[in-house]
Amino acid sequence: MNAVDVIGNDSVPEKYRGFFDNADWTLHGIVVSGSWAFLILAAVIHFFVLTSLH
């Protein structure tokens, strides 16, 4: 097993420390949160558009 720089990865969960550092993990969190927000917003807008057509 390879050594991992724990100081630079203190906010990254243990199993992902080989893939991400703190900056990458923060960016990953922003992208995932933004994707979920877009999905929910798109679903709500589609619901309103489809219900207004009937």
PDB file of N, CA, C and O in Angstrom:
ATOM      1  N   MET A   1       0.849  -1.186   0.000  1.00  0.00           N
ATOM      2  CA  MET A   1       0.000   0.000   0.000  1.00  0.00           C
ATOM      3  C   MET A   1       0.887   1.239   0.000  1.00  0.00           C
ATOM      4  O   MET A   1       1.905   1.275   0.690  1.00  0.00           O
ATOM      5  N   ASN A   2       0.508   2.240  -0.763  1.00  0.00           N
ATOM      6  CA  ASN A   2       1.291   3.463  -0.868  1.00  0.00           C
ATOM      7  C   ASN A   2       0.984   4.416   0.278  1.00  0.00           C
ATOM      8  O   ASN A   2      -0.131   4.432   0.799  1.00  0.00           O
ATOM      9  N   ALA A   3       1.977   5.210   0.668  1.00  0.00           N
ATOM     10  CA  ALA A   3       1.779   6.231   1.691  1.00  0.00           C
ATOM     11  C   ALA A   3       0.971   7.381   1.098  1.00  0.00           C
ATOM     12  O   ALA A   3       1.120   7.725  -0.074  1.00  0.00           O
ATOM     13  N   VAL A   4       0.118   7.965   1.928  1.00  0.00           N
ATOM     14  CA  VAL A   4      -0.740   9.056   1.485  1.00  0.00           C
ATOM     15  C   VAL A   4      -0.460  10.275   2.341  1.00  0.00           C
ATOM     16  O   VAL A   4      -0.292  10.156   3.554  1.00  0.00           O
ATOM     17  N   ASP A   5      -0.407  11.452   1.719  1.00  0.00           N
ATOM     18  CA  ASP A   5      -0.206  12.702   2.439  1.00  0.00           C
ATOM     19  C   ASP A   5      -1.496  13.069   3.157  1.00  0.00           C
ATOM     20  O   ASP A   5      -2.408  13.629   2.549  1.00  0.00           O
ATOM     21  N   VAL A   6      -1.578  12.760   4.438  1.00  0.00           N
ATOM     22  CA  VAL A   6      -2.807  12.975   5.202  1.00  0.00           C
ATOM     23  C   VAL A   6      -3.017  14.446   5.498  1.00  0.00           C
ATOM     24  O   VAL A   6      -4.161  14.897   5.558  1.00  0.00           O
ATOM     25  N   ILE A   7      -1.958  15.205   5.684  1.00  0.00           N
ATOM     26  CA  ILE A   7      -2.086  16.622   6.026  1.00  0.00           C
ATOM     27  C   ILE A   7      -2.792  17.384   4.903  1.00  0.00           C
ATOM     28  O   ILE A   7      -3.623  18.250   5.174  1.00  0.00           O
ATOM     29  N   GLY A   8      -2.469  17.069   3.651  1.00  0.00           N
ATOM     30  CA  GLY A   8      -3.097  17.761   2.540  1.00  0.00           C
ATOM     31  C   GLY A   8      -4.467  17.229   2.183  1.00  0.00           C
ATOM     32  O   GLY A   8      -5.126  17.779   1.300  1.00  0.00           O
ATOM     33  N   ASN A   9      -4.913  16.177   2.842  1.00  0.00           N
ATOM     34  CA  ASN A   9      -6.187  15.543   2.513  1.00  0.00           C
ATOM     35  C   ASN A   9      -7.075  15.372   3.740  1.00  0.00           C
ATOM     36  O   ASN A   9      -7.830  14.402   3.818  1.00  0.00           O
ATOM     37  N   ASP A  10      -7.003  16.281   4.686  1.00  0.00           N
ATOM     38  CA  ASP A  10      -7.705  16.072   5.957  1.00  0.00           C
ATOM     39  C   ASP A  10      -9.226  16.124   5.853  1.00  0.00           C
ATOM     40  O   ASP A  10      -9.900  15.598   6.738  1.00  0.00           O
ATOM     41  N   SER A  11      -9.794  16.731   4.821  1.00  0.00           N
ATOM     42  CA  SER A  11     -11.253  16.754   4.689  1.00  0.00           C
ATOM     43  C   SER A  11     -11.773  15.674   3.744  1.00  0.00           C
ATOM     44  O   SER A  11     -12.982  15.541   3.557  1.00  0.00           O
ATOM     45  N   VAL A  12     -10.870  14.910   3.154  1.00  0.00           N
ATOM     46  CA  VAL A  12     -11.241  13.848   2.218  1.00  0.00           C
ATOM     47  C   VAL A  12     -11.459  12.553   3.009  1.00  0.00           C
ATOM     48  O   VAL A  12     -10.628  12.196   3.844  1.00  0.00           O
ATOM     49  N   PRO A  13     -12.579  11.840   2.753  1.00  0.00           N
ATOM     50  CA  PRO A  13     -12.771  10.551   3.419  1.00  0.00           C
ATOM     51  C   PRO A  13     -11.618   9.594   3.118  1.00  0.00           C
ATOM     52  O   PRO A  13     -11.003   9.665   2.054  1.00  0.00           O
ATOM     53  N   GLU A  14     -11.340   8.721   4.045  1.00  0.00           N
ATOM     54  CA  GLU A  14     -10.172   7.828   3.986  1.00  0.00           C
ATOM     55  C   GLU A  14     -10.077   7.049   2.676  1.00  0.00           C
ATOM     56  O   GLU A  14      -8.997   6.953   2.093  1.00  0.00           O
ATOM     57  N   LYS A  15     -11.189   6.494   2.210  1.00  0.00           N
ATOM     58  CA  LYS A  15     -11.113   5.633   1.028  1.00  0.00           C
ATOM     59  C   LYS A  15     -10.887   6.396  -0.270  1.00  0.00           C
ATOM     60  O   LYS A  15     -10.585   5.783  -1.293  1.00  0.00           O
ATOM     61  N   TYR A  16     -11.029   7.740  -0.252  1.00  0.00           N
ATOM     62  CA  TYR A  16     -10.834   8.535  -1.459  1.00  0.00           C
ATOM     63  C   TYR A  16      -9.547   9.351  -1.437  1.00  0.00           C
ATOM     64  O   TYR A  16      -9.300  10.121  -2.365  1.00  0.00           O
ATOM     65  N   ARG A  17      -8.734   9.205  -0.418  1.00  0.00           N
ATOM     66  CA  ARG A  17      -7.533  10.032  -0.284  1.00  0.00           C
ATOM     67  C   ARG A  17      -6.492   9.777  -1.360  1.00  0.00           C
ATOM     68  O   ARG A  17      -5.654  10.645  -1.601  1.00  0.00           O
ATOM     69  N   GLY A  18      -6.509   8.642  -2.006  1.00  0.00           N
ATOM     70  CA  GLY A  18      -5.584   8.393  -3.097  1.00  0.00           C
ATOM     71  C   GLY A  18      -5.991   9.084  -4.390  1.00  0.00           C
ATOM     72  O   GLY A  18      -5.181   9.231  -5.305  1.00  0.00           O
ATOM     73  N   PHE A  19      -7.246   9.506  -4.462  1.00  0.00           N
ATOM     74  CA  PHE A  19      -7.773  10.112  -5.682  1.00  0.00           C
ATOM     75  C   PHE A  19      -7.907  11.629  -5.600  1.00  0.00           C
ATOM     76  O   PHE A  19      -7.745  12.320  -6.606  1.00  0.00           O
ATOM     77  N   PHE A  20      -8.207  12.158  -4.396  1.00  0.00           N
ATOM     78  CA  PHE A  20      -8.507  13.574  -4.228  1.00  0.00           C
ATOM     79  C   PHE A  20      -7.606  14.211  -3.180  1.00  0.00           C
ATOM     80  O   PHE A  20      -7.177  13.547  -2.236  1.00  0.00           O
ATOM     81  N   ASP A  21      -7.320  15.496  -3.347  1.00  0.00           N
ATOM     82  CA  ASP A  21      -6.787  16.287  -2.250  1.00  0.00           C
ATOM     83  C   ASP A  21      -7.907  17.226  -1.800  1.00  0.00           C
ATOM     84  O   ASP A  21      -9.017  17.148  -2.327  1.00  0.00           O
ATOM     85  N   ASN A  22      -7.638  18.114  -0.835  1.00  0.00           N
ATOM     86  CA  ASN A  22      -8.711  18.963  -0.303  1.00  0.00           C
ATOM     87  C   ASN A  22      -9.353  19.825  -1.383  1.00  0.00           C
ATOM     88  O   ASN A  22     -10.578  19.939  -1.426  1.00  0.00           O
ATOM     89  N   ALA A  23      -8.565  20.426  -2.243  1.00  0.00           N
ATOM     90  CA  ALA A  23      -9.105  21.314  -3.276  1.00  0.00           C
ATOM     91  C   ALA A  23      -9.969  20.531  -4.259  1.00  0.00           C
ATOM     92  O   ALA A  23     -11.056  20.978  -4.625  1.00  0.00           O
ATOM     93  N   ASP A  24      -9.496  19.377  -4.683  1.00  0.00           N
ATOM     94  CA  ASP A  24     -10.280  18.554  -5.615  1.00  0.00           C
ATOM     95  C   ASP A  24     -11.558  18.050  -4.960  1.00  0.00           C
ATOM     96  O   ASP A  24     -12.604  17.978  -5.605  1.00  0.00           O
ATOM     97  N   TRP A  25     -11.475  17.698  -3.670  1.00  0.00           N
ATOM     98  CA  TRP A  25     -12.644  17.195  -2.967  1.00  0.00           C
ATOM     99  C   TRP A  25     -13.698  18.295  -2.827  1.00  0.00           C
ATOM    100  O   TRP A  25     -14.893  18.030  -2.956  1.00  0.00           O
ATOM    101  N   THR A  26     -13.262  19.519  -2.564  1.00  0.00           N
ATOM    102  CA  THR A  26     -14.194  20.644  -2.475  1.00  0.00           C
ATOM    103  C   THR A  26     -14.863  20.891  -3.818  1.00  0.00           C
ATOM    104  O   THR A  26     -16.076  21.091  -3.878  1.00  0.00           O
ATOM    105  N   LEU A  27     -14.092  20.880  -4.888  1.00  0.00           N
ATOM    106  CA  LEU A  27     -14.655  21.060  -6.226  1.00  0.00           C
ATOM    107  C   LEU A  27     -15.624  19.935  -6.554  1.00  0.00           C
ATOM    108  O   LEU A  27     -16.687  20.180  -7.123  1.00  0.00           O
ATOM    109  N   HIS A  28     -15.268  18.708  -6.201  1.00  0.00           N
ATOM    110  CA  HIS A  28     -16.144  17.561  -6.422  1.00  0.00           C
ATOM    111  C   HIS A  28     -17.466  17.764  -5.691  1.00  0.00           C
ATOM    112  O   HIS A  28     -18.525  17.492  -6.259  1.00  0.00           O
ATOM    113  N   GLY A  29     -17.431  18.229  -4.461  1.00  0.00           N
ATOM    114  CA  GLY A  29     -18.646  18.477  -3.689  1.00  0.00           C
ATOM    115  C   GLY A  29     -19.518  19.540  -4.331  1.00  0.00           C
ATOM    116  O   GLY A  29     -20.742  19.409  -4.343  1.00  0.00           O
ATOM    117  N   ILE A  30     -18.908  20.591  -4.864  1.00  0.00           N
ATOM    118  CA  ILE A  30     -19.657  21.653  -5.533  1.00  0.00           C
ATOM    119  C   ILE A  30     -20.327  21.120  -6.793  1.00  0.00           C
ATOM    120  O   ILE A  30     -21.493  21.421  -7.050  1.00  0.00           O
ATOM    121  N   VAL A  31     -19.603  20.335  -7.578  1.00  0.00           N
ATOM    122  CA  VAL A  31     -20.158  19.786  -8.821  1.00  0.00           C
ATOM    123  C   VAL A  31     -21.314  18.828  -8.525  1.00  0.00           C
ATOM    124  O   VAL A  31     -22.346  18.880  -9.193  1.00  0.00           O
ATOM    125  N   VAL A  32     -21.149  17.966  -7.541  1.00  0.00           N
ATOM    126  CA  VAL A  32     -22.212  17.010  -7.197  1.00  0.00           C
ATOM    127  C   VAL A  32     -23.437  17.745  -6.671  1.00  0.00           C
ATOM    128  O   VAL A  32     -24.559  17.425  -7.062  1.00  0.00           O
ATOM    129  N   SER A  33     -23.243  18.723  -5.793  1.00  0.00           N
ATOM    130  CA  SER A  33     -24.369  19.489  -5.260  1.00  0.00           C
ATOM    131  C   SER A  33     -25.079  20.269  -6.370  1.00  0.00           C
ATOM    132  O   SER A  33     -26.308  20.329  -6.408  1.00  0.00           O
ATOM    133  N   GLY A  34     -24.304  20.856  -7.258  1.00  0.00           N
ATOM    134  CA  GLY A  34     -24.893  21.580  -8.380  1.00  0.00           C
ATOM    135  C   GLY A  34     -25.670  20.682  -9.308  1.00  0.00           C
ATOM    136  O   GLY A  34     -26.716  21.073  -9.825  1.00  0.00           O
ATOM    137  N   SER A  35     -25.166  19.470  -9.526  1.00  0.00           N
ATOM    138  CA  SER A  35     -25.870  18.510 -10.381  1.00  0.00           C
ATOM    139  C   SER A  35     -27.211  18.109  -9.769  1.00  0.00           C
ATOM    140  O   SER A  35     -28.218  18.039 -10.473  1.00  0.00           O
ATOM    141  N   TRP A  36     -27.228  17.847  -8.467  1.00  0.00           N
ATOM    142  CA  TRP A  36     -28.483  17.507  -7.790  1.00  0.00           C
ATOM    143  C   TRP A  36     -29.456  18.672  -7.831  1.00  0.00           C
ATOM    144  O   TRP A  36     -30.647  18.476  -8.073  1.00  0.00           O
ATOM    145  N   ALA A  37     -28.960  19.893  -7.595  1.00  0.00           N
ATOM    146  CA  ALA A  37     -29.834  21.072  -7.637  1.00  0.00           C
ATOM    147  C   ALA A  37     -30.438  21.240  -9.028  1.00  0.00           C
ATOM    148  O   ALA A  37     -31.629  21.522  -9.155  1.00  0.00           O
ATOM    149  N   PHE A  38     -29.630  21.070 -10.067  1.00  0.00           N
ATOM    150  CA  PHE A  38     -30.133  21.178 -11.437  1.00  0.00           C
ATOM    151  C   PHE A  38     -31.178  20.108 -11.718  1.00  0.00           C
ATOM    152  O   PHE A  38     -32.207  20.403 -12.327  1.00  0.00           O
ATOM    153  N   LEU A  39     -30.939  18.874 -11.288  1.00  0.00           N
ATOM    154  CA  LEU A  39     -31.880  17.784 -11.503  1.00  0.00           C
ATOM    155  C   LEU A  39     -33.217  18.078 -10.832  1.00  0.00           C
ATOM    156  O   LEU A  39     -34.270  17.894 -11.443  1.00  0.00           O
ATOM    157  N   ILE A  40     -33.185  18.528  -9.596  1.00  0.00           N
ATOM    158  CA  ILE A  40     -34.419  18.829  -8.869  1.00  0.00           C
ATOM    159  C   ILE A  40     -35.144  20.009  -9.510  1.00  0.00           C
ATOM    160  O   ILE A  40     -36.361  19.972  -9.691  1.00  0.00           O
ATOM    161  N   LEU A  41     -34.394  21.054  -9.851  1.00  0.00           N
ATOM    162  CA  LEU A  41     -35.001  22.222 -10.499  1.00  0.00           C
ATOM    163  C   LEU A  41     -35.626  21.845 -11.842  1.00  0.00           C
ATOM    164  O   LEU A  41     -36.729  22.292 -12.155  1.00  0.00           O
ATOM    165  N   ALA A  42     -34.942  21.042 -12.625  1.00  0.00           N
ATOM    166  CA  ALA A  42     -35.481  20.606 -13.919  1.00  0.00           C
ATOM    167  C   ALA A  42     -36.741  19.775 -13.726  1.00  0.00           C
ATOM    168  O   ALA A  42     -37.692  19.922 -14.494  1.00  0.00           O
ATOM    169  N   ALA A  43     -36.772  18.914 -12.729  1.00  0.00           N
ATOM    170  CA  ALA A  43     -37.955  18.093 -12.471  1.00  0.00           C
ATOM    171  C   ALA A  43     -39.140  18.966 -12.061  1.00  0.00           C
ATOM    172  O   ALA A  43     -40.259  18.745 -12.522  1.00  0.00           O
ATOM    173  N   VAL A  44     -38.903  19.947 -11.207  1.00  0.00           N
ATOM    174  CA  VAL A  44     -39.979  20.839 -10.773  1.00  0.00           C
ATOM    175  C   VAL A  44     -40.506  21.655 -11.954  1.00  0.00           C
ATOM    176  O   VAL A  44     -41.718  21.786 -12.123  1.00  0.00           O
ATOM    177  N   ILE A  45     -39.613  22.196 -12.762  1.00  0.00           N
ATOM    178  CA  ILE A  45     -40.037  22.985 -13.922  1.00  0.00           C
ATOM    179  C   ILE A  45     -40.808  22.114 -14.911  1.00  0.00           C
ATOM    180  O   ILE A  45     -41.825  22.552 -15.450  1.00  0.00           O
ATOM    181  N   HIS A  46     -40.345  20.899 -15.158  1.00  0.00           N
ATOM    182  CA  HIS A  46     -41.073  19.996 -16.054  1.00  0.00           C
ATOM    183  C   HIS A  46     -42.466  19.690 -15.505  1.00  0.00           C
ATOM    184  O   HIS A  46     -43.442  19.639 -16.254  1.00  0.00           O
ATOM    185  N   PHE A  47     -42.545  19.494 -14.222  1.00  0.00           N
ATOM    186  CA  PHE A  47     -43.853  19.227 -13.602  1.00  0.00           C
ATOM    187  C   PHE A  47     -44.810  20.391 -13.839  1.00  0.00           C
ATOM    188  O   PHE A  47     -45.952  20.183 -14.248  1.00  0.00           O
ATOM    189  N   PHE A  48     -44.347  21.620 -13.582  1.00  0.00           N
ATOM    190  CA  PHE A  48     -45.205  22.789 -13.788  1.00  0.00           C
ATOM    191  C   PHE A  48     -45.570  22.999 -15.241  1.00  0.00           C
ATOM    192  O   PHE A  48     -46.705  23.365 -15.544  1.00  0.00           O
ATOM    193  N   VAL A  49     -44.639  22.777 -16.138  1.00  0.00           N
ATOM    194  CA  VAL A  49     -44.930  22.935 -17.564  1.00  0.00           C
ATOM    195  C   VAL A  49     -45.946  21.887 -18.024  1.00  0.00           C
ATOM    196  O   VAL A  49     -46.890  22.211 -18.744  1.00  0.00           O
ATOM    197  N   LEU A  50     -45.754  20.646 -17.614  1.00  0.00           N
ATOM    198  CA  LEU A  50     -46.676  19.591 -18.038  1.00  0.00           C
ATOM    199  C   LEU A  50     -48.065  19.765 -17.439  1.00  0.00           C
ATOM    200  O   LEU A  50     -49.060  19.469 -18.102  1.00  0.00           O
ATOM    201  N   THR A  51     -48.153  20.234 -16.210  1.00  0.00           N
ATOM    202  CA  THR A  51     -49.480  20.419 -15.598  1.00  0.00           C
ATOM    203  C   THR A  51     -50.178  21.648 -16.165  1.00  0.00           C
ATOM    204  O   THR A  51     -51.408  21.714 -16.159  1.00  0.00           O
ATOM    205  N   SER A  52     -49.420  22.612 -16.651  1.00  0.00           N
ATOM    206  CA  SER A  52     -50.061  23.807 -17.222  1.00  0.00           C
ATOM    207  C   SER A  52     -50.568  23.559 -18.631  1.00  0.00           C
ATOM    208  O   SER A  52     -51.362  24.354 -19.134  1.00  0.00           O
ATOM    209  N   LEU A  53     -50.141  22.489 -19.289  1.00  0.00           N
ATOM    210  CA  LEU A  53     -50.582  22.188 -20.649  1.00  0.00           C
ATOM    211  C   LEU A  53     -51.954  21.532 -20.685  1.00  0.00           C
ATOM    212  O   LEU A  53     -52.595  21.520 -21.736  1.00  0.00           O
ATOM    213  N   HIS A  54     -52.418  20.992 -19.577  1.00  0.00           N
ATOM    214  CA  HIS A  54     -53.696  20.264 -19.565  1.00  0.00           C
ATOM    215  C   HIS A  54     -54.828  21.148 -19.195  1.00  0.00           C
ATOM    216  O   HIS A  54     -55.972  20.695 -19.138  1.00  0.00           O
TER     217      HIS A  54
END
